[in-house]
Amino acid sequence: MAVSHIDRFLNEATAPDQDGGFSLRKDQLYGLYTSWCMLNRSIPAAGAEFWQEMKARRIRSSDSRLRMTGPAAADYILATYPALV
C-alpha cells in the first residue's frame, strides 16, 4: 500500500509531543506542512482539505500533540523568524 502525501508529511516532519508542552498550534502545523511541501516539491493541499485529513487521523487543530522535526522544521523556523538568518 502506498503511503499518502499527508502520512509522509507526518512521518518526516513531526514527532509526538509526549508532555503536551510544545504541541504545534493550528497555524504552525499548516505552516510546517507548507514548508515540507516546498522542500519536497509538492503542491500543498488547501487548508480545508489539510484539516479534513488531520481530522481523519484524529489530530486536532487545538491540540495537535505533535512537535516539528527535520529539514521542514528548520525551513519553517527560518521562514517565520527571518531575523535568525
Backbone hydrogen bonds in HBPLUS format (Angstrom, degrees):
<---DONOR---> <-ACCEPTOR-->    atom                        ^
c    i                          cat <-CA-CA->   ^        H-A-AA   ^      H-
h    n   atom  resd res      DA  || num        DHA   H-A  angle D-A-AA Bond
n    s   type  num  typ     dist DA aas  dist angle  dist       angle   num
A0008-ARG N   A0004-SER O   2.87 MM   4  6.13 156.6  1.92 153.1 159.8     1
A0009-PHE N   A0005-HIS O   3.04 MM   4  6.33 155.8  2.10 144.5 151.0     2
A0010-LEU N   A0006-ILE O   2.92 MM   4  6.23 166.9  1.94 154.7 157.4     3
A0011-ASN N   A0007-ASP O   2.89 MM   4  6.09 156.8  1.95 148.8 155.1     4
A0012-GLU N   A0008-ARG O   2.91 MM   4  6.00 154.8  1.97 150.9 157.3     5
A0013-ALA N   A0009-PHE O   2.84 MM   4  5.64 155.7  1.90 158.0 162.0     6
A0069-THR N   A0013-ALA O   2.93 MM  56  4.99 146.3  2.04 125.6 125.0     7
A0015-ALA N   A0067-ARG O   2.90 MM  52  5.19 144.9  2.02 138.4 145.1     8
A0067-ARG N   A0015-ALA O   2.71 MM  52  5.19 161.2  1.75 158.6 164.9     9
A0017-ASP N   A0065-ARG O   2.95 MM  48  5.01 162.1  1.99 123.3 120.5    10
A0020-GLY N   A0017-ASP O   3.26 MM   3  5.32 140.1  2.43 100.1 111.3    11
A0024-LEU N   A0066-LEU O   2.83 MM  42  5.83 150.6  1.92 159.5 169.5    12
A0029-LEU N   A0025-ARG O   2.88 MM   4  6.09 162.7  1.91 165.7 170.4    13
A0030-TYR N   A0026-LYS O   3.15 MM   4  6.40 166.4  2.17 155.5 158.6    14
A0031-GLY N   A0027-ASP O   2.95 MM   4  5.98 152.8  2.02 139.0 147.5    15
A0032-LEU N   A0028-GLN O   2.83 MM   4  6.01 156.0  1.88 148.8 155.0    16
A0033-TYR N   A0029-LEU O   3.00 MM   4  6.20 154.0  2.07 141.4 148.7    17
A0034-THR N   A0030-TYR O   2.94 MM   4  6.27 154.8  2.00 149.5 155.4    18
A0035-SER N   A0031-GLY O   3.00 MM   4  6.26 152.8  2.07 146.0 153.5    19
A0036-TRP N   A0032-LEU O   2.86 MM   4  6.13 158.5  1.91 151.2 157.4    20
A0037-CYS N   A0033-TYR O   2.88 MM   4  6.14 157.1  1.93 149.4 155.9    21
A0038-MET N   A0034-THR O   2.99 MM   4  6.18 159.0  2.03 144.7 149.8    22
A0039-LEU N   A0035-SER O   3.01 MM   4  6.28 166.4  2.03 154.5 157.4    23
A0040-ASN N   A0036-TRP O   2.98 MM   4  6.14 140.4  2.14 143.7 154.8    24
A0040-ASN N   A0037-CYS O   3.13 MM   3  5.04 124.5  2.46  93.0 107.5    25
A0042-SER N   A0037-CYS O   2.84 MM   5  4.72 171.5  1.85 138.9 141.8    26
A0041-ARG N   A0038-MET O   3.18 MM   3  5.01 163.1  2.21 102.6 106.8    27
A0050-PHE N   A0046-ALA O   2.88 MM   4  6.11 163.7  1.91 162.5 168.0    28
A0051-TRP N   A0047-GLY O   2.93 MM   4  6.18 164.1  1.96 156.5 159.6    29
A0052-GLN N   A0048-ALA O   2.99 MM   4  6.15 142.0  2.14 139.4 150.0    30
A0053-GLU N   A0049-GLU O   3.00 MM   4  6.29 153.7  2.07 148.1 154.5    31
A0054-MET N   A0050-PHE O   2.92 MM   4  6.27 150.6  2.00 145.7 154.8    32
A0055-LYS N   A0051-TRP O   2.88 MM   4  5.98 158.4  1.93 141.5 147.2    33
A0056-ALA N   A0052-GLN O   3.02 MM   4  6.28 151.0  2.11 142.3 149.9    34
A0057-ARG N   A0054-MET O   2.97 MM   3  5.09 136.1  2.17  98.8 111.8    35
A0059-ILE N   A0054-MET O   2.86 MM   5  5.01 170.3  1.87 141.7 141.6    36
A0058-ARG N   A0055-LYS O   2.96 MM   3  4.80 161.3  2.00 106.1 109.6    37
A0073-ALA N   A0070-GLY O   3.02 MM   3  5.44 129.1  2.29 108.3 121.1    38
A0074-ALA N   A0070-GLY O   3.34 MM   4  6.80 155.4  2.41 149.8 156.1    39
A0075-ASP N   A0071-PRO O   2.97 MM   4  6.22 164.8  1.99 153.4 157.6    40
A0076-TYR N   A0072-ALA O   2.86 MM   4  5.97 161.8  1.89 146.6 151.7    41
A0077-ILE N   A0073-ALA O   2.93 MM   4  6.10 165.8  1.95 152.9 156.6    42
A0078-LEU N   A0074-ALA O   2.97 MM   4  6.15 167.2  1.99 152.8 156.4    43
A0079-ALA N   A0075-ASP O   2.91 MM   4  6.02 151.5  1.99 146.9 155.3    44
A0080-THR N   A0076-TYR O   2.87 MM   4  5.97 146.9  1.98 146.7 155.7    45
A0081-TYR N   A0077-ILE O   2.87 MM   4  5.90 151.1  1.95 148.8 156.2    46
A0084-LEU N   A0081-TYR O   2.98 MM   3  5.93 171.3  1.99 132.2 135.1    47
A0085-VAL N   A0082-PRO O   3.12 MM   3  5.65 159.1  2.17 113.9 119.7    48
